[in-house]
Amino acid sequence: MKKLLLTFVLCLFSVITFAQIEGKWKTIDDKTKQPRSIVEIFKKTDGKYYGKISQLLAKANNPNCVACKDDRKGKPIIGLEIIRGLSKDGDEFTGGTITDPESGKSYKCTITRSGDKLNVRGYLGLSLLGRTQVWEKAN
Protein backbone atom coordinates (compact mmCIF):
# COMPACT_ATOMS: atom_id res chain seq x y z
CA MET A 1 0.00 0.00 0.00
CA LYS A 2 2.85 2.39 0.85
CA LYS A 3 4.51 1.72 -2.51
CA LEU A 4 1.26 2.38 -4.34
CA LEU A 5 0.70 5.64 -2.46
CA LEU A 6 4.30 6.76 -3.07
CA THR A 7 3.99 5.96 -6.78
CA PHE A 8 0.73 7.93 -6.99
CA VAL A 9 2.25 10.96 -5.21
CA LEU A 10 5.34 10.93 -7.45
CA CYS A 11 3.22 10.68 -10.60
CA LEU A 12 0.97 13.51 -9.45
CA PHE A 13 3.99 15.67 -8.62
CA SER A 14 5.56 15.05 -12.04
CA VAL A 15 2.31 15.95 -13.83
CA ILE A 16 1.91 19.14 -11.81
CA THR A 17 5.49 20.30 -12.34
CA PHE A 18 5.76 19.19 -15.99
CA ALA A 19 3.93 22.16 -17.46
CA GLN A 20 5.51 24.72 -15.14
CA ILE A 21 8.04 27.15 -16.58
CA GLU A 22 9.06 28.96 -13.43
CA GLY A 23 12.75 28.77 -12.63
CA LYS A 24 16.09 29.47 -14.29
CA TRP A 25 16.67 28.58 -17.93
CA LYS A 26 19.82 28.65 -20.04
CA THR A 27 19.40 30.33 -23.43
CA ILE A 28 21.35 28.83 -26.32
CA ASP A 29 22.75 30.86 -29.26
CA ASP A 30 21.21 29.70 -32.56
CA LYS A 31 24.44 30.08 -34.53
CA THR A 32 27.18 28.95 -32.12
CA LYS A 33 25.03 26.56 -30.04
CA GLN A 34 26.78 27.97 -26.96
CA PRO A 35 24.96 29.13 -23.79
CA ARG A 36 24.33 32.90 -23.83
CA SER A 37 22.45 33.77 -20.66
CA ILE A 38 20.33 32.59 -17.77
CA VAL A 39 16.72 33.79 -17.78
CA GLU A 40 14.67 33.53 -14.62
CA ILE A 41 10.95 33.03 -15.26
CA PHE A 42 8.57 33.90 -12.44
CA LYS A 43 4.89 34.53 -11.77
CA LYS A 44 3.77 37.97 -10.60
CA THR A 45 0.77 38.78 -8.43
CA ASP A 46 -1.29 39.47 -11.57
CA GLY A 47 -1.07 35.70 -12.27
CA LYS A 48 1.01 36.21 -15.42
CA TYR A 49 4.54 35.01 -16.14
CA TYR A 50 7.58 37.21 -16.71
CA GLY A 51 11.23 36.53 -17.37
CA LYS A 52 14.38 38.53 -16.72
CA ILE A 53 18.01 38.00 -17.59
CA SER A 54 19.77 37.07 -14.35
CA GLN A 55 23.20 36.22 -15.75
CA LEU A 56 25.20 36.64 -18.97
CA LEU A 57 27.26 33.62 -20.00
CA ALA A 58 28.64 35.18 -23.20
CA LYS A 59 30.09 38.65 -23.58
CA ALA A 60 27.44 41.13 -24.62
CA ASN A 61 28.21 43.80 -27.22
CA ASN A 62 26.77 46.39 -24.87
CA PRO A 63 25.90 46.03 -21.16
CA ASN A 64 22.71 48.06 -21.73
CA CYS A 65 19.74 47.58 -24.03
CA VAL A 66 20.46 50.51 -26.34
CA ALA A 67 18.26 49.13 -29.13
CA CYS A 68 15.14 48.77 -26.94
CA LYS A 69 12.35 51.15 -27.89
CA ASP A 70 10.18 51.12 -24.76
CA ASP A 71 10.72 51.58 -21.02
CA ARG A 72 13.70 49.18 -21.23
CA LYS A 73 15.75 51.57 -23.43
CA GLY A 74 19.20 52.08 -21.91
CA LYS A 75 18.54 49.69 -19.02
CA PRO A 76 21.21 47.14 -18.02
CA ILE A 77 20.86 43.77 -19.76
CA ILE A 78 21.29 41.95 -16.44
CA GLY A 79 17.94 42.30 -14.73
CA LEU A 80 16.18 43.22 -17.99
CA GLU A 81 12.65 41.87 -18.22
CA ILE A 82 12.56 40.22 -21.65
CA ILE A 83 9.38 38.15 -21.21
CA ARG A 84 6.16 39.90 -20.23
CA GLY A 85 2.55 38.92 -19.65
CA LEU A 86 2.38 35.21 -20.48
CA SER A 87 -0.74 33.35 -19.37
CA LYS A 88 -1.06 29.60 -18.86
CA ASP A 89 -3.42 27.98 -21.35
CA GLY A 90 -3.37 24.21 -20.85
CA ASP A 91 0.21 23.08 -21.50
CA GLU A 92 1.10 26.35 -23.27
CA PHE A 93 2.03 29.78 -21.99
CA THR A 94 0.80 32.43 -24.44
CA GLY A 95 -0.48 35.96 -24.82
CA GLY A 96 2.73 37.70 -23.84
CA THR A 97 5.77 39.16 -25.52
CA ILE A 98 9.48 38.47 -25.68
CA THR A 99 12.12 41.10 -26.48
CA ASP A 100 15.49 40.49 -28.13
CA PRO A 101 17.90 42.77 -26.22
CA GLU A 102 20.34 42.86 -29.17
CA SER A 103 17.86 44.15 -31.75
CA GLY A 104 15.39 45.73 -29.33
CA LYS A 105 12.52 44.11 -31.22
CA SER A 106 9.55 42.62 -29.37
CA TYR A 107 7.60 39.61 -30.58
CA LYS A 108 4.51 37.71 -29.52
CA CYS A 109 5.57 34.70 -27.48
CA THR A 110 4.46 31.15 -26.81
CA ILE A 111 6.30 28.76 -24.50
CA THR A 112 5.83 25.02 -24.09
CA ARG A 113 7.82 22.71 -21.87
CA SER A 114 9.23 19.35 -22.88
CA GLY A 115 10.98 17.74 -19.91
CA ASP A 116 14.00 19.89 -18.99
CA LYS A 117 13.68 22.05 -22.09
CA LEU A 118 11.52 25.02 -23.02
CA ASN A 119 10.42 25.67 -26.58
CA VAL A 120 10.30 29.46 -26.76
CA ARG A 121 8.62 30.74 -29.93
CA GLY A 122 8.77 34.39 -30.92
CA TYR A 123 6.67 35.53 -33.88
CA LEU A 124 5.05 38.44 -35.67
CA GLY A 125 1.34 38.16 -36.38
CA LEU A 126 0.85 34.44 -36.98
CA SER A 127 2.81 31.82 -35.07
CA LEU A 128 3.88 30.38 -38.44
CA LEU A 129 5.94 33.52 -39.05
CA GLY A 130 8.51 33.10 -36.31
CA ARG A 131 11.24 30.95 -34.89
CA THR A 132 11.66 28.69 -31.90
CA GLN A 133 14.61 28.56 -29.53
CA VAL A 134 15.19 25.69 -27.15
CA TRP A 135 16.21 26.71 -23.64
CA GLU A 136 17.65 24.22 -21.15
CA LYS A 137 16.95 24.00 -17.43
CA ALA A 138 19.77 25.70 -15.51
CA ASN A 139 21.14 24.01 -12.40
N, C-alpha and C positions, 0 to 999 in steps of 0.2 A: 504494500500500500504506500509506503514511504517513497519507494522508487517511482511509482506511478505519479504521485503528487509532485515530486521533484521534477520529473519529466514534463508534466503539465505546466508548472511554473516557469521552467526554462523556455519552453516553447512560447508561452504567452509573452515572456519578456523579450524574446527575439522578434516576435511579430510587432510588438509595440515599438521597439527601438529601430526596427528595420527602416521605416519610412521617415525617421527623424533626420534632420540635417544640421541640428545644432552641434557646435563643436568647432574644432580647428581642422582646416583642410589645406593641403599643399597644392598650389597651382602649378601646372606644368606648361612650359613654353612649347608652343606648337611646332616651332622650327627646330630648336635644339633638343627638345625632349628633356630638358633639365628643369629642376624645381626653380620657381621664380619667387614665390612668396607664400606666406601662411595667411589665410583668411579665416577669421573667426566669425561664425554665423550664430546669431542669437535671436531670441524672441523678445520683442518689446511689450510694454503693457497694453499696446493697442491690439495685441494678438497677431501681429505681422512679424515677418522675419527680415532681418537686416544682416549685412556682413561688412566687416571692416578689415583692412590690412593690418595685421598685428606684427608682422616681421617680413623683411625683405631678405631673400636668400641669394638673389643675384643683384649686381650693382645696377642701380637705376640711373638713367641719363640725367635726371633731375630729382632732387629730394622732395620737390613740391609738385603739385598737379597744376602746372602752368597752362595746359591745354583745356582744362575743365572750363565749362561755360556757365556754371550755376554757382550756388553757394560754396562749392568745393574749390573754386578757382584760387590758386596760390596756397592752398592748404598742404601741409606735409602729407606725403604718401603714407607713411606709417600712421595709422589711426584713421585713415580716410575711409569713409563709408562708401563702398562701391556697390553694394546690393541694398536695395530699398523696397519695402512694401510687398514682399511676397506673402501670399496666403496659401494655406494648405488646402488642396482639393484632391481628396483621395490619396493616391501615392505620389501626386505631383505637387510642386510648390510653384504657383503662377501669379500673374497679375502685378508683378513688380518690375523693377528695372535693374540693370547692371551697367556700370560705367567702366570704360577702359581708361585707366589713368594716363596712359601714354598718348592716346589720341584725344582724350576728353569727351569722346562720343558716348552717349547713353543708348541702350537698347532695351527692348522688352526682354524679359527673362523667364525661363522655365527651368526648374531643377528637379531631377529625379535621382533617387539613390539606388545603387546596385551594390549591395554588400558594403565594402570599405571604399567605394568610389562614388563620386557625384558626377552626374552628367549635367553640365551647366550649359544651357543653350541661350545664346543671345541672338536676337533677330529684329528686323525692321518690318513692320506690318504683319505679314504672315510668317508663321514659324518655319515654313519651307525656305524662306529667304534669310538664312542665318547660318551659324556654325555652332558646333558643340565642342566644349573642352571637357576633358575628364580630369577631375581633381581627386587626389588621394587623401585618405584619412591621415592626419598628422599625429604623431605620437606625443 
